[in-house]
């Protein structure tokens, strides 16, 4: 086989690998994980607000001065909270700001390490730790080594063991990454190439996976293998939504690992909806990376949540109108004003009180932003 073709073939194998690490790994998710991997951090020190319900029972809105939390039509504003803790999970309220202190490509690369070594999405607090390490100057390859060390702690999940030789290590990568085992196992030539790279100290074990991740994107326009970077990118997008935009960590290390794996495994190259449904809540308007809403808008949103969601949710859409997203509330500002203030035909079953009327009037007067 010509050497040039051999290298091209390796590039192809690398690209496939990056998207499927641990997808074929044997074993089941343990009920308990006794050892905490480096990088999993407790909730940030600061003002932790405790709630007695599950995350799905609340709506959170980032405001210009803090956060507004709504349950059953009743809202409370918080201006100095660092973490919201619910019965099942917590929200690191700093994640949006932390994510903006690092380059977007570096953020994605760190997220991909969780995918590559564990096929799971990161929890917000652990990701925040690695973002801080990146700002201190630690490289992605150095992080890869740390992640590999963590992978050795869970051999039943990852297939990596401290005693395995280099050849076995490479075969596990092919098995976990490509699902290539049995009749589809890699050739000795393929395995020997990467084993030699590691044995000659051209690559570290963790560094091999780092190279795989970088190479995956080179196949984005390939008619046969473009699904590979799409799958990797979809997993990274779901991870960003969960850990950065929603700022979620489960309340135990065990849940963050096991649930993170379940979510990642639900992602396909063409769909992320099943994975997102496993978050356990659907607070579509909450985004820690977004600009905070105005006080006037928050007041109107509370009115709509209280009076309008029965008829104008995404599922019901009476009159073809849904008001379950901030952008839709702003889009239908004129209709909201007309039906509630001018015509007084909405909400059905009773009008608004004076405070609610004032809230809508002030919102319209300030530009309905």
RADAKA-V580704 format. One record per residue. PHI is phi as a letter, one per 30 degrees, with the letter a starting at -180 (NA if undefined). PSI is psi as a letter, one per 20 degrees, with the letter a starting at -180 (* if undefined). OMEGA is omega in degrees with one decimal (none if undefined). Layout:
# RADAKA-V580704
PHI/PSI/OMEGA, PHI/PSI/OMEGA
This chain:
# RADAKA-V580704
NA/p/178.7, e/q/-177.4, d/h/-178.4, d/g/178.9, d/h/178.9, e/g/179.8, d/h/178.3, d/h/177.6, d/h/178.3, d/h/179.0, d/h/177.6, d/g/-179.5, d/h/177.7, d/g/-176.5, d/g/177.4, d/g/-174.6, e/g/-171.7, d/h/-174.0, d/i/-169.3, b/j/-178.0, e/p/177.8, i/i/-179.1, d/h/-179.2, c/j/-174.2, d/q/-177.1, d/r/178.0, j/r/179.1, c/r/179.3, d/p/-175.8, d/q/175.3, d/h/-179.7, b/q/174.3, c/o/-167.3, d/h/-175.3, c/p/-179.4, d/o/-179.9, d/q/176.4, e/p/179.1, j/i/174.8, d/o/-173.1, c/q/174.3, d/r/179.5, e/q/-178.1, e/q/175.7, d/p/-178.7, l/b/-176.9, d/o/179.9, c/p/179.5, c/p/-177.1, c/p/177.1, b/q/-174.0, c/j/-179.8, c/r/176.2, d/q/-178.9, e/h/-175.8, d/i/-178.7, d/i/-172.9, b/q/169.9, c/p/179.6, c/p/177.8, b/p/175.2, d/p/-178.6, c/r/179.5, d/i/-178.5, b/i/-177.8, l/c/-177.9, b/q/175.0, c/p/-179.5, c/p/-176.7, b/p/172.7, b/p/178.6, h/k/179.1, i/i/178.6, c/p/-175.1, c/q/176.2, b/p/179.6, c/q/179.0, b/p/-175.6, c/i/-175.1, b/k/-179.4, d/q/175.0, c/h/-178.5, b/p/167.7, c/p/-179.4, c/p/177.4, c/r/-177.3, d/h/-174.0, c/h/-176.3, a/r/177.7, b/q/-178.7, c/o/174.9, d/o/-172.3, d/i/-179.7, c/i/-171.3, e/h/179.5, e/g/-179.8, d/g/179.8, d/g/-177.5, d/h/-178.4, d/i/179.2, c/j/-178.5, b/q/179.1, d/q/-177.3, e/g/-179.0, d/h/176.5, d/h/177.0, e/g/-179.9, d/h/-179.8, d/h/179.4, d/g/176.3, e/g/-177.7, d/h/176.9, d/h/175.9, d/g/-179.6, d/g/-174.3, d/g/-174.2, d/h/-176.0, b/i/-173.4, h/l/176.1, b/r/174.9, d/q/-178.7, d/q/167.1, d/q/-173.5, d/g/-174.2, d/h/176.4, d/g/178.2, d/g/178.6, e/h/177.7, d/g/-176.7, d/h/173.6, d/h/178.4, d/h/177.0, d/h/178.2, d/g/179.0, d/h/177.6, d/i/176.4, j/i/178.7, d/p/-175.8, d/r/176.8, d/h/179.5, d/h/176.3, d/h/175.5, d/h/179.3, e/g/179.1, d/g/177.8, d/g/179.1, d/h/177.0, d/g/177.3, e/h/177.2, d/h/179.8, d/h/179.0, d/i/-178.4, d/i/-176.5, b/m/-175.1, d/h/180.0, d/h/179.3, c/h/-171.0, c/h/-176.2, i/i/179.3, c/p/177.2, b/q/-178.5, d/h/-173.8, c/i/-175.5, d/q/176.2, d/r/-174.2, d/g/-179.9, d/g/177.7, d/h/178.0, e/g/-179.0, d/h/178.8, d/h/176.8, d/h/176.2, e/g/179.7, d/g/180.0, d/g/-178.3, d/g/-172.6, d/g/-172.3, c/i/-172.0, i/k/-176.3, c/o/-178.3, b/r/179.4, i/c/-177.5, d/h/-179.2, c/j/-178.5, d/q/-179.9, d/q/177.1, d/r/176.3, d/h/-179.9, d/g/179.0, d/g/-178.8, d/g/-177.0, d/h/-179.2, e/g/-176.7, d/h/176.3, d/h/178.6, d/h/176.6, e/g/-178.9, d/g/-177.2, d/h/177.8, d/j/177.9, i/k/171.4, d/h/177.4, b/q/168.2, d/r/178.5, d/g/177.2, d/h/-179.1, d/h/177.3, e/g/179.3, d/h/177.2, d/g/177.5, d/h/178.6, e/g/-178.9, d/g/179.7, d/h/-175.4, d/h/-175.4, e/h/-173.9, d/i/-178.9, d/i/-178.3, c/j/-176.3, d/h/-179.5, c/j/-179.1, d/p/-176.1, d/h/-178.4, c/g/-170.0, c/j/-179.1, d/i/177.8, d/h/-177.1, d/g/177.0, d/h/177.2, d/g/178.7, d/g/179.2, d/g/-179.1, d/h/177.4, d/g/177.5, d/g/178.5, d/h/179.6, d/g/177.2, d/g/178.5, d/g/179.0, d/g/178.5, e/g/-176.1, d/g/-169.6, d/h/-175.1, c/g/-176.6, d/g/178.9, c/i/174.6, i/k/-169.4, d/p/161.7, b/p/172.1, d/q/-171.4, d/i/175.9, b/q/175.5, e/g/-178.5, e/g/-178.8, d/h/180.0, d/h/179.3, d/g/-174.1, d/g/179.7, d/h/177.0, d/h/176.2, d/g/-179.5, d/g/-179.6, d/g/-179.1, d/h/-178.0, d/i/179.6, d/i/179.9, d/p/172.3, b/r/179.9, d/i/-177.5, b/i/-174.8, a/p/175.4, b/i/-171.8, d/h/179.9, d/g/179.4, d/g/-179.0, d/h/178.8, d/h/179.3, d/i/175.2, e/h/-179.7, j/j/177.1, a/r/-177.9, b/m/179.6, c/m/-169.0, d/i/-178.4, d/i/-176.7, d/p/178.7, a/o/-178.1, d/i/-179.3, c/i/-176.2, d/r/174.2, d/q/-177.8, d/q/179.8, d/q/179.2, d/r/178.0, d/h/-179.3, d/g/-179.5, d/g/-179.4, d/g/179.8, d/g/179.5, d/g/178.8, d/h/177.3, d/h/176.9, d/g/-178.7, d/g/178.2, d/h/-177.5, d/h/-170.1, c/h/-164.3, c/i/-171.3, d/h/178.8, d/h/-176.0, c/i/-171.6, b/l/172.5, d/r/178.7, d/h/-178.5, d/h/-173.7, c/g/176.0, h/l/174.3, e/p/-177.4, i/j/-179.3, i/j/-175.7, c/p/172.4, c/q/-178.8, b/k/-175.2, d/i/178.7, b/q/-177.6, e/g/-177.8, d/h/179.7, d/h/176.2, d/g/179.3, d/h/-179.3, d/h/-177.5, c/k/-177.8, e/g/-179.4, d/g/179.8, d/h/178.6, d/g/-179.9, d/g/-176.8, d/g/-174.6, d/h/-177.1, c/h/-174.0, c/g/-176.5, d/f/-176.3, d/h/-178.3, h/k/177.7, c/i/178.8, b/q/-1.1, d/q/178.8, d/q/178.7, i/j/178.7, k/q/-178.3, d/a/178.7, d/q/174.2, d/r/-174.4, d/h/179.8, d/h/-179.8, d/h/175.6, d/g/179.3, d/h/-179.7, d/g/179.8, d/g/178.7, d/g/179.7, d/h/178.2, d/g/178.9, d/g/-177.3, d/h/-179.3, c/j/175.0, j/j/178.4, h/l/179.3, c/*/none
